[in-house]
Amino acid sequence: MNFKKLEEKLNPILAKHGLTIYSIRTKKEFGEKIVEILLDTETMNINDLEAIHLEFVAQLDDDDIDPDYYLELSSLGAERPLKTAEEVEKAIDKYIYLEADIYRGVGFLRAFNEGVIELEINQKGRIRKIQIPYATVKNMRTSVKV
């Protein structure tokens, strides 16, 4: 299966909607083989997603996707992983969940400078800012504040 070929066929369709591909990968769920394509958007109307899916499927040839695989096209969603420094910088002022050596929980990402994350947290009703070295972060993602 050629992911590059799938990207070449999907990107012009996404460009019309101002969208991009976040990732393409294969996975196995409940014994089924799946080609998962995640679109880089927080929210998306199901009708728009269906229209993109149908247009994409119409572009595909029989040899583009192995017949043993299902195609799954979906949005990344509001809770997206922050895996790179660039993604962290784009998430400044967003509500995030973070796991590191010195802190595990949620807060507002207020700054990211010289490898240090500044997180604004609510600790028993008091708002305070803490500094967390980026190198100590084990897991980080945007979060939805409820």
TORTOR-912893 format. One line per 4 residues: number of its first residue (from 1); for each residue x, y, z of N, C-alpha, C. Coordinates in nm, 4 decimals. Atoms other than C-alpha are relative to their C-alpha. Layout:
% residues N
NUM) X Y Z X Y Z X Y Z ~ ...
This chain:
% residues 146
1) 0.0848 -0.1175 0.0000 0.0000 0.0000 0.0000 0.0894 0.1239 0.0000 ~ -0.0833 -0.1179 0.0181 0.1441 0.3324 -0.1073 -0.0687 0.1224 0.0635 ~ 0.0592 -0.1146 -0.0700 0.0642 0.6082 0.1459 0.0197 0.1294 -0.0778 ~ -0.0286 -0.1218 0.0778 0.2253 0.8705 -0.0789 -0.1069 0.0189 -0.1088
5) 0.1022 -0.0050 0.1051 -0.0208 0.7850 -0.3563 -0.1358 0.0394 0.0585 ~ 0.1256 -0.0375 -0.0664 -0.3128 0.8111 -0.1123 -0.0005 0.1493 0.0314 ~ -0.0125 -0.1437 -0.0289 -0.1876 1.1551 -0.0012 -0.0201 0.0834 -0.1255 ~ 0.0103 -0.0750 0.1261 -0.1566 1.2721 -0.3628 -0.1447 0.0098 -0.0481
9) 0.1397 -0.0015 0.0426 -0.5193 1.1807 -0.4287 -0.0901 0.0753 0.0983 ~ 0.0842 -0.0628 -0.1015 -0.6589 1.3150 -0.1003 0.0284 0.1495 0.0170 ~ -0.0363 -0.1398 -0.0259 -0.4691 1.6460 -0.0700 -0.0774 0.1024 -0.0832 ~ 0.0792 -0.0991 0.0755 -0.6477 1.8277 -0.3595 -0.1443 0.0121 0.0508
13) 0.1361 -0.0023 -0.0539 -0.9844 1.7320 -0.2095 -0.0016 0.0794 0.1306 ~ -0.0081 -0.0696 -0.1291 -0.8794 1.8552 0.1355 0.0278 0.1486 -0.0172 ~ -0.0348 -0.1408 0.0240 -0.7370 2.1794 -0.0062 -0.1246 0.0845 -0.0245 ~ 0.1254 -0.0719 0.0252 -1.0871 2.2779 -0.1198 -0.0734 0.0340 0.1292
17) 0.0663 -0.0197 -0.1291 -1.1969 2.2568 0.2444 0.0932 0.0644 0.1029 ~ -0.0967 -0.0614 -0.0916 -0.8871 2.4184 0.3954 0.0528 -0.0977 0.1040 ~ -0.0438 0.1042 -0.0932 -0.7814 2.0891 0.5575 0.1309 -0.0628 -0.0459 ~ -0.1217 0.0743 0.0312 -0.4616 1.8855 0.5728 -0.0052 -0.1355 0.0700
21) -0.0120 0.1325 -0.0614 -0.3667 1.5293 0.6622 0.0904 0.0120 0.1227 ~ -0.0840 0.0058 -0.1201 -0.2367 1.4792 1.0170 0.0854 -0.1268 -0.0031 ~ -0.0764 0.1249 0.0070 -0.1381 1.1137 0.9751 -0.0751 -0.1036 -0.0822 ~ 0.0540 0.1182 0.0671 -0.1893 0.7993 0.7723 0.0746 -0.1192 0.0580
25) -0.0638 0.1190 -0.0550 -0.1265 0.4609 0.9274 -0.0938 -0.1191 -0.0150 ~ 0.0826 0.1195 -0.0045 -0.2479 0.1044 0.9344 -0.0123 -0.0419 0.1455 ~ 0.0226 0.0490 -0.1360 -0.3946 -0.0466 1.2471 -0.0911 -0.1217 -0.0074 ~ 0.0876 0.1157 -0.0094 -0.5839 -0.3521 1.3606 -0.0936 0.0222 0.1178
29) 0.1015 -0.0156 -0.1042 -0.9087 -0.3234 1.5587 -0.1036 -0.1094 -0.0138 ~ 0.0994 0.1070 -0.0016 -1.1366 -0.6092 1.6557 0.0224 -0.1004 -0.1131 ~ -0.0354 0.0975 0.1022 -0.9515 -0.8348 1.4129 -0.0064 0.0515 -0.1427 ~ 0.0102 -0.0592 0.1339 -1.0046 -0.5985 1.1179 0.1225 0.0860 -0.0299
33) -0.1115 -0.0845 0.0447 -0.7230 -0.4344 0.9203 -0.0574 0.1317 -0.0528 ~ 0.0545 -0.1315 0.0332 -0.7748 -0.0599 0.8780 0.1108 0.0938 -0.0449 ~ -0.0848 -0.1131 0.0364 -0.6068 0.2249 0.6929 -0.0677 0.1212 0.0627 ~ 0.0558 -0.1137 -0.0716 -0.6626 0.5201 0.9255 0.0634 0.1289 -0.0517
37) -0.0460 -0.1315 0.0436 -0.6372 0.8724 0.7839 -0.0651 0.1026 0.0920 ~ 0.0495 -0.1037 -0.0904 -0.6665 1.1515 1.0402 0.0206 0.1366 -0.0633 ~ -0.0063 -0.1349 0.0538 -0.7444 1.5042 0.9235 0.0311 0.0974 0.1124 ~ -0.0443 -0.0963 -0.1013 -0.5887 1.7978 1.1068 -0.1044 0.1090 0.0189
41) 0.1046 -0.0956 -0.0354 -0.8995 1.9692 1.2397 -0.0592 -0.0412 0.1337 ~ 0.0555 0.0306 -0.1321 -1.0536 1.9963 1.5849 -0.1447 -0.0457 -0.0083 ~ 0.1406 0.0370 0.0146 -1.4163 1.9793 1.4788 -0.0352 -0.0085 -0.1472 ~ 0.0413 0.0148 0.1380 -1.5875 1.8693 1.1631 -0.1420 -0.0536 -0.0042
45) 0.1361 0.0443 0.0230 -1.9452 1.8300 1.0505 0.0039 -0.1374 -0.0670 ~ 0.0011 0.1366 0.0539 -2.0231 1.4631 0.9788 -0.0375 -0.0020 -0.1480 ~ 0.0387 -0.0055 0.1414 -2.1841 1.5594 0.6466 0.1182 0.0434 -0.0877 ~ -0.1190 -0.0423 0.0748 -1.8669 1.7397 0.5339 0.1010 -0.1143 -0.0089
49) -0.0929 0.1132 -0.0012 -1.6555 1.4410 0.6367 -0.0462 -0.1076 -0.0970 ~ 0.0533 0.1007 0.0921 -1.8839 1.2063 0.4452 0.0214 0.0418 -0.1454 ~ -0.0200 -0.0486 0.1368 -1.8630 1.4244 0.1326 0.1463 -0.0161 -0.0423 ~ -0.1430 0.0172 0.0292 -1.4817 1.4241 0.1505 0.0317 -0.1476 -0.0201
53) -0.0233 0.1440 0.0088 -1.4805 1.0481 0.2088 -0.0485 -0.0554 -0.1346 ~ 0.0565 0.0506 0.1257 -1.7064 0.9790 -0.0898 0.0806 0.0482 -0.1213 ~ -0.0800 -0.0529 0.1112 -1.5048 1.2063 -0.3199 0.1360 -0.0709 -0.0067 ~ -0.1292 0.0696 -0.0056 -1.1818 1.0394 -0.2054 -0.0127 -0.1434 -0.0518
57) 0.0202 0.1388 0.0429 -1.3152 0.6858 -0.2552 -0.0200 -0.0069 -0.1512 ~ 0.0221 -0.0034 0.1449 -1.4266 0.7807 -0.6085 0.1321 0.0174 -0.0768 ~ -0.1306 -0.0223 0.0638 -1.0630 0.8803 -0.6858 0.0900 -0.1237 0.0042 ~ -0.0878 0.1142 -0.0231 -0.9151 0.5495 -0.5696 -0.0133 -0.1066 -0.1077
61) -0.0039 0.1149 0.0900 -0.8107 0.2698 -0.8013 0.0015 -0.1273 0.0848 ~ 0.0048 0.1265 -0.0735 -0.8390 -0.0974 -0.7059 0.1307 -0.0324 0.0717 ~ -0.1295 0.0345 -0.0596 -0.4663 -0.1207 -0.6293 0.0498 0.1044 0.1014 ~ -0.0423 -0.1034 -0.0951 -0.4513 0.1928 -0.4054 -0.0053 -0.0484 0.1451
65) 0.0138 0.0549 -0.1346 -0.5716 0.0110 -0.0930 -0.0175 -0.1511 -0.0115 ~ 0.0086 0.1460 -0.0051 -0.5207 -0.3574 -0.0218 -0.1451 -0.0384 0.0298 ~ 0.1403 0.0362 -0.0213 -0.8641 -0.5266 -0.0453 -0.0299 -0.0588 0.1384 ~ 0.0196 0.0530 -0.1345 -0.8105 -0.6774 0.3012 -0.0183 0.1107 0.1040
69) 0.0065 -0.1130 -0.0925 -0.8210 -0.3265 0.4558 -0.1270 0.0815 -0.0186 ~ 0.1086 -0.0979 0.0019 -1.1067 -0.0961 0.5474 0.0626 0.1388 0.0040 ~ -0.0467 -0.1379 -0.0028 -1.0660 0.2796 0.4996 -0.0754 0.0758 0.1079 ~ 0.0599 -0.0815 -0.1060 -1.1264 0.5029 0.8013 0.0538 0.1417 -0.0142
73) -0.0347 -0.1409 0.0141 -1.1263 0.8794 0.7466 -0.0693 0.0758 0.1120 ~ 0.0604 -0.0726 -0.1107 -1.1779 1.0970 1.0536 0.0854 0.1201 0.0380 ~ -0.0750 -0.1171 -0.0453 -1.0735 1.4189 1.2245 0.0807 -0.0365 0.1235 ~ -0.0855 0.0237 -0.1160 -0.8009 1.4316 1.4853 -0.0752 0.0283 0.1288
77) 0.0827 -0.0301 -0.1162 -1.0433 1.5919 1.7288 0.0583 0.1081 0.0890 ~ -0.0385 -0.1085 -0.0902 -1.0211 1.8428 2.0106 0.1151 -0.0394 0.0916 ~ -0.1065 0.0450 -0.0878 -0.7913 1.6314 2.2273 0.1085 -0.0662 -0.0851 ~ -0.1043 0.0481 0.0896 -0.4854 1.6009 2.0089 0.1334 -0.0090 0.0731
81) -0.1304 0.0119 -0.0648 -0.1398 1.4806 2.1132 0.0919 0.1148 -0.0391 ~ -0.1028 -0.1015 0.0258 0.1403 1.7373 2.1412 0.1339 -0.0728 0.0079 ~ -0.1187 0.0862 0.0043 0.4441 1.5383 2.0291 0.1288 0.0737 -0.0318 ~ -0.1206 -0.0729 0.0385 0.6836 1.8025 1.8981 -0.0010 0.1394 0.0617
85) -0.0111 -0.1367 -0.0525 0.8122 2.1385 2.0169 -0.0854 0.0955 -0.0830 ~ 0.0810 -0.0850 0.0881 0.6395 2.2976 1.7157 -0.1491 -0.0093 0.0367 ~ 0.1395 0.0178 -0.0396 0.3027 2.1508 1.8202 -0.0268 0.0664 0.1351 ~ 0.0142 -0.0643 -0.1311 0.3604 2.2756 2.1771 -0.0110 0.1509 -0.0182
89) 0.0048 -0.1444 0.0248 0.4277 2.6284 2.0490 -0.1351 0.0428 -0.0558 ~ 0.1311 -0.0320 0.0572 0.1030 2.6227 1.8499 -0.1117 -0.0096 0.1040 ~ 0.1020 0.0212 -0.1020 -0.0850 2.5204 2.1654 0.0060 0.1015 0.1143 ~ -0.0082 -0.1007 -0.1053 0.0137 2.8237 2.3732 -0.1371 0.0657 0.0189
93) 0.1283 -0.0539 -0.0455 -0.2893 2.9607 2.5631 -0.1152 -0.0999 -0.0120 ~ 0.1035 0.1032 0.0028 -0.4768 2.6328 2.5167 0.0049 -0.0800 0.1299 ~ 0.0133 0.0871 -0.1164 -0.5959 2.4042 2.7922 0.0591 -0.1351 -0.0373 ~ -0.0674 0.1253 0.0323 -0.3788 2.0920 2.8054 0.0022 -0.0952 0.1195
97) -0.0287 0.1023 -0.1001 -0.3241 1.7687 2.9943 0.1468 -0.0342 -0.0168 ~ -0.1438 0.0228 0.0046 0.0369 1.7001 3.0863 0.0411 -0.0995 0.1083 ~ -0.0611 0.0914 -0.0966 0.2292 1.4187 3.2553 0.1499 0.0208 -0.0062 ~ -0.1448 -0.0185 -0.0099 0.5824 1.4934 3.3734 0.0444 -0.0484 0.1381
101) -0.0533 0.0454 -0.1289 0.8099 1.4058 3.6633 -0.0584 0.0784 0.1178 ~ 0.0409 -0.0832 -0.1135 0.6910 1.6989 3.8770 -0.1491 0.0347 0.0025 ~ 0.1423 -0.0366 0.0036 0.3276 1.7390 3.7682 -0.0752 -0.0925 -0.0944 ~ 0.0905 0.0779 0.0850 0.0411 1.5357 3.6300 -0.1384 0.0598 0.0155
105) 0.1316 -0.0609 -0.0059 -0.2817 1.7143 3.5439 -0.0237 0.0967 -0.1139 ~ 0.0413 -0.0932 0.1043 -0.4420 1.9942 3.3452 0.0347 0.1429 0.0384 ~ -0.0255 -0.1416 -0.0213 -0.3802 2.3639 3.3027 0.0099 0.0711 -0.1335 ~ -0.0163 -0.0787 0.1213 -0.3331 2.6442 3.0534 0.1486 0.0117 -0.0324
109) -0.1375 -0.0148 0.0462 -0.0109 2.6370 2.8533 0.0217 0.1482 -0.0290 ~ -0.0176 -0.1449 0.0128 0.1084 2.9965 2.8918 0.1255 0.0386 -0.0752 ~ -0.1233 -0.0344 0.0720 0.4609 2.9865 2.7478 0.0819 -0.1259 -0.0224 ~ -0.0953 0.1067 0.0291 0.7247 2.7621 2.5959 0.1268 0.0665 -0.0510
113) -0.1251 -0.0680 0.0334 1.0746 2.9109 2.6009 0.1194 -0.0813 0.0452 ~ -0.1270 0.0647 -0.0314 1.4179 2.7518 2.5887 -0.0184 -0.1344 0.0703 ~ 0.0209 0.1338 -0.0531 1.2872 2.4041 2.6625 -0.0754 -0.0072 0.1313 ~ 0.0769 -0.0012 -0.1243 1.0691 2.5073 2.9571 -0.1452 0.0369 -0.0296
117) 0.1435 -0.0238 0.0145 0.6902 2.4881 2.9655 -0.0479 0.0766 0.1227 ~ 0.0639 -0.0706 -0.1110 0.5023 2.7403 3.1755 -0.1479 -0.0354 -0.0038 ~ 0.1370 0.0475 -0.0095 0.1725 2.5948 3.2885 -0.0715 0.0724 0.1128 ~ 0.0822 -0.0665 -0.1009 -0.0993 2.7871 3.4711 -0.1022 -0.1012 0.0507
121) 0.0865 0.1026 -0.0578 -0.2810 2.5535 3.7099 -0.0859 0.0578 0.1114 ~ 0.0877 -0.0350 -0.1113 -0.5629 2.5780 3.9615 0.0271 -0.1024 0.1094 ~ -0.0341 0.0893 -0.1092 -0.4373 2.4314 4.2867 -0.0821 0.0376 0.1232 ~ 0.0910 -0.0235 -0.1129 -0.7166 2.4159 4.5456 -0.0526 0.1428 0.0016
125) 0.0588 -0.1328 0.0097 -0.8703 2.7401 4.4212 0.0995 0.1125 -0.0219 ~ -0.1030 -0.1023 0.0239 -0.5398 2.9269 4.3826 0.0615 -0.0221 -0.1375 ~ -0.0617 0.0070 0.1321 -0.4128 3.0027 4.0349 0.1497 0.0271 0.0170 ~ -0.1450 -0.0206 -0.0055 -0.0371 2.9596 4.0057 0.0649 -0.0527 -0.1274
129) -0.0757 0.0421 0.1185 0.2224 2.9120 3.7344 0.1164 -0.0864 0.0447 ~ -0.1122 0.0883 -0.0283 0.4692 2.6265 3.7332 0.0852 -0.0160 -0.1249 ~ -0.0948 0.0199 0.1096 0.7770 2.5650 3.5187 0.0309 -0.1493 -0.0089 ~ -0.0256 0.1425 0.0206 0.8233 2.2179 3.3703 0.0983 -0.0161 -0.1156
133) -0.0933 0.0247 0.1105 1.1292 2.1135 3.1681 -0.0651 -0.0906 -0.1050 ~ 0.0609 0.0752 0.1098 1.0086 1.9901 2.8281 0.0563 -0.1413 -0.0075 ~ -0.0661 0.1305 0.0080 1.2584 1.7015 2.8435 -0.0595 -0.1008 0.0992 ~ 0.0574 0.0910 -0.0999 1.0725 1.5577 3.1470 -0.1446 -0.0386 -0.0303
137) 0.1403 0.0276 0.0343 0.7305 1.5469 2.9769 -0.0115 -0.1403 -0.0602 ~ 0.0235 0.1368 0.0481 0.6057 1.1912 2.9266 -0.1178 -0.0066 -0.0962 ~ 0.1209 -0.0002 0.0821 0.2687 1.2714 2.7715 -0.0609 0.1394 0.0066 ~ 0.0637 -0.1314 0.0026 0.0958 1.5899 2.6609 -0.1007 0.0020 -0.1143
141) 0.1031 -0.0133 0.1033 -0.2240 1.6645 2.4699 -0.0882 0.1193 0.0329 ~ 0.0990 -0.1035 -0.0268 -0.4762 1.9402 2.4280 -0.1163 -0.0671 0.0711 ~ 0.1078 0.0553 -0.0793 -0.7778 1.8960 2.6507 -0.1221 0.0913 -0.0117 ~ 0.1243 -0.0770 0.0003 -1.1360 2.0131 2.6776 -0.0325 0.0309 0.1450
145) 0.0316 -0.0411 -0.1355 -1.2158 2.2148 2.9879 -0.1511 -0.0086 0.0192 ~ 0.1430 0.0167 -0.0278 -1.5495 2.1173 3.1371 -0.0403 0.0749 0.1244
